Amino acid sequence: MPAVSSRGRGRRTIAEINMVPFIDVMLVLLIIFMVTAPMITPSVVDLPSVGKAAKQPDKVIQIVIQKDERLELVSEGKTDSATLPSVAASVKRLVGDEQNTAVVISADRTVKYETVVQVMDTLQRAGIARVGLSVQLAP
């Protein structure tokens, strides 16, 4: 049976939010933050400086892998062709005694990634430390 008041109408549920518990919770949180805020110590972050950055390479040798997987060495405007077994010896010859020389590998979009990895592996096995990949944005 529905609850009936003395006037004959049914009870209605109140659809209002009771704000008192909400305000109590907010005041407790405010007090907690006010008490703990002075206890927080600011921390120091060590940022890198320019003096610690790696030195720019004196010379850059670029290995270009063409669509037909031919290798070309580009250094100081000169272009030489190379094969996979001889690429490490050619790069070492171009590097000479300069320790601060970078080797950048550029490949055509259609070249298999396996070919790029083989060139990188050949260079790293030959002891050439600074090997990187060239990245160009799509037009």
Buried (B, 14 or more C-beta within 10 A) or exposed (E): EEEEEEEEEEEEEEEEEEEEEEEEEEEEEEEEEEEEEEEEEEEEEEEEEEEEEEEEBEBBBBBBBBEEBEBBBBBEEEEEEBEBEEBBEBBEEBBEEEEEBBBBBBBEEEBEEEBBEBBBEBBEEEEBEBBEEEEEEEE
